[in-house]
Amino acid sequence: LCVGDYCFGYRSESIPGTEMGRRGRNPRPRKVYVICAETCAWVERIFVWFVVGNWTIAEIARELTRLGVPKDHRSTNPVWSPANVRSILENEKYIGRWNWGIMENVRDPESGQLRQKLRDEAETEKWKRLFPDLRLIEDKLFLLAQRKLRDNGDLYVKVRNEKG
């Protein structure tokens, strides 16, 4: 079920009749994730440009902006940035692997402020789900993209400071 937000290439769709079993003054129907036909083709094209076409992330961002490709539904700025493209290339949801519970809310006992920290990999295993029907990218293409992203990061590690 769709428990909140969704990323570029997907949308949520109401399940008819599920509002009847829900409580409250304005019961809302449950929703499921579905592939968005308008944007899923752009996800595939981004991966192909990056891996097969050997485009840089900045070139892809400029081309998406030039073509007027609609961004994520939360976006208020029509301009694509390299960070937008990188987040698409790194997202495992496009190969059908959906992860939840990666971050944990921790309260500072003195100030009462909440902050988020990463959970251990072993602890998050129980919240990982496979949805092969929501796959947009083949494993081989995704792995080639991850290797290229890692190699690009290795090139610039020498010139980065300790904060990245």
C-alpha positions as CSV (number, residue, x, y, z in Angstrom):
1,L,0.0,0.0,0.0
2,C,1.1,3.6,-0.6
3,V,1.8,4.9,2.9
4,G,2.7,8.4,1.8
5,D,4.9,9.8,-0.9
6,Y,6.2,8.3,-4.1
7,C,9.2,9.1,-6.3
8,F,9.5,10.2,-10.0
9,G,8.1,7.5,-12.3
10,Y,5.4,6.4,-9.9
11,R,2.1,7.6,-8.7
12,S,-0.6,6.5,-6.2
13,E,-4.0,5.2,-7.0
14,S,-7.0,4.8,-4.7
15,I,-8.5,1.3,-4.1
16,P,-12.2,1.8,-4.6
17,G,-14.4,0.7,-1.6
18,T,-11.6,0.7,1.0
19,E,-12.8,3.9,2.6
20,M,-15.8,2.0,4.1
21,G,-13.7,0.1,6.5
22,R,-11.8,3.2,7.8
23,R,-12.7,5.3,10.8
24,G,-13.0,9.1,11.1
25,R,-15.2,11.9,9.9
26,N,-13.7,11.9,6.4
27,P,-12.4,8.4,5.8
28,R,-10.0,8.2,2.8
29,P,-9.5,5.1,0.7
30,R,-6.3,3.1,0.8
31,K,-3.9,3.6,-2.0
32,V,-1.4,1.6,-4.0
33,Y,1.8,2.5,-5.9
34,V,1.5,2.2,-9.7
35,I,3.8,3.0,-12.5
36,C,3.2,6.4,-14.1
37,A,3.2,6.0,-17.9
38,E,4.1,9.7,-18.5
39,T,7.3,9.7,-16.4
40,C,8.5,6.1,-16.4
41,A,9.9,6.5,-19.9
42,W,12.1,9.4,-18.7
43,V,13.5,7.2,-15.9
44,E,14.6,4.7,-18.5
45,R,16.0,7.3,-20.8
46,I,18.1,8.8,-17.9
47,F,19.7,5.5,-17.2
48,V,20.4,4.8,-20.9
49,W,21.9,8.3,-21.4
50,F,24.1,7.8,-18.3
51,V,25.3,4.2,-18.9
52,V,25.0,3.6,-22.7
53,G,25.3,7.2,-24.0
54,N,28.1,8.0,-21.5
55,W,26.5,11.4,-20.7
56,T,27.5,13.2,-17.5
57,I,24.9,13.9,-14.8
58,A,25.1,17.6,-15.6
59,E,24.5,17.0,-19.3
60,I,21.4,14.9,-18.5
61,A,20.1,17.6,-16.1
62,R,20.5,20.3,-18.8
63,E,18.8,18.1,-21.5
64,L,15.9,17.3,-19.2
65,T,15.4,21.1,-18.5
66,R,15.8,22.0,-22.2
67,L,13.1,19.4,-23.1
68,G,10.8,20.6,-20.4
69,V,10.5,17.2,-18.7
70,P,8.1,17.5,-15.7
71,K,9.9,16.9,-12.4
72,D,8.7,15.1,-9.3
73,H,5.2,16.1,-8.2
74,R,6.6,17.8,-5.1
75,S,8.9,20.1,-7.1
76,T,8.2,23.8,-7.4
77,N,11.2,24.6,-9.7
78,P,11.0,23.4,-13.3
79,V,14.9,23.3,-13.6
80,W,16.5,19.9,-13.3
81,S,19.7,19.8,-11.1
82,P,22.4,17.2,-11.1
83,A,21.2,16.2,-7.6
84,N,17.8,15.3,-9.1
85,V,19.4,13.1,-11.7
86,R,21.7,11.5,-9.2
87,S,18.8,10.6,-6.8
88,I,17.1,8.9,-9.7
89,L,20.2,6.9,-10.7
90,E,20.8,5.8,-7.0
91,N,17.2,4.8,-6.2
92,E,16.7,1.1,-5.8
93,K,12.9,1.4,-6.2
94,Y,13.5,1.4,-10.0
95,I,14.6,-2.3,-9.8
96,G,11.7,-3.2,-7.6
97,R,13.5,-3.1,-4.2
98,W,11.6,-0.8,-1.8
99,N,13.3,0.0,1.5
100,W,11.6,1.5,4.6
101,G,12.8,2.2,8.1
102,I,16.3,3.4,7.0
103,M,16.2,6.4,9.3
104,E,15.3,6.4,13.0
105,N,14.0,9.3,15.1
106,V,16.1,9.9,18.2
107,R,15.2,12.5,20.8
108,D,17.9,14.5,22.6
109,P,17.1,14.0,26.3
110,E,18.3,17.5,27.3
111,S,16.7,19.7,24.6
112,G,13.9,17.4,23.6
113,Q,14.7,17.9,19.9
114,L,14.2,15.1,17.4
115,R,16.9,14.2,14.9
116,Q,17.2,11.4,12.5
117,K,20.0,8.8,12.3
118,L,20.7,5.9,10.1
119,R,19.6,2.5,11.4
120,D,21.9,-0.6,11.2
121,E,21.7,-2.5,7.9
122,A,20.7,-5.7,9.8
123,E,17.8,-3.8,11.5
124,T,16.4,-2.5,8.3
125,E,16.3,-5.9,6.5
126,K,12.9,-6.7,8.0
127,W,11.3,-3.6,6.2
128,K,12.8,-4.3,2.7
129,R,10.2,-5.5,0.2
130,L,10.5,-6.7,-3.4
131,F,7.9,-5.5,-5.9
132,P,8.8,-6.9,-9.3
133,D,5.6,-5.5,-10.9
134,L,7.0,-2.0,-10.1
135,R,10.4,-2.6,-11.8
136,L,11.3,0.1,-14.4
137,I,15.0,-0.7,-14.9
138,E,16.8,-4.1,-15.5
139,D,19.3,-5.2,-13.0
140,K,22.2,-5.1,-15.4
141,L,21.6,-1.5,-16.4
142,F,21.1,-0.5,-12.8
143,L,24.4,-2.2,-11.7
144,L,26.3,-0.5,-14.5
145,A,24.9,2.9,-13.4
146,Q,26.0,2.2,-9.7
147,R,29.5,1.2,-10.8
148,K,29.8,4.3,-12.9
149,L,28.5,6.5,-10.0
150,R,31.0,4.8,-7.7
151,D,33.9,5.3,-10.2
152,N,32.9,9.0,-10.6
153,G,33.0,9.4,-6.8
154,D,36.4,7.8,-6.6
155,L,37.8,10.3,-9.1
156,Y,36.9,13.3,-6.9
157,V,37.7,11.8,-3.5
158,K,41.2,13.4,-3.5
159,V,39.9,16.9,-4.0
160,R,37.1,16.8,-1.4
161,N,37.5,18.0,2.1
162,E,36.4,16.0,5.1
163,K,32.8,17.2,4.9
164,G,32.5,15.9,1.3
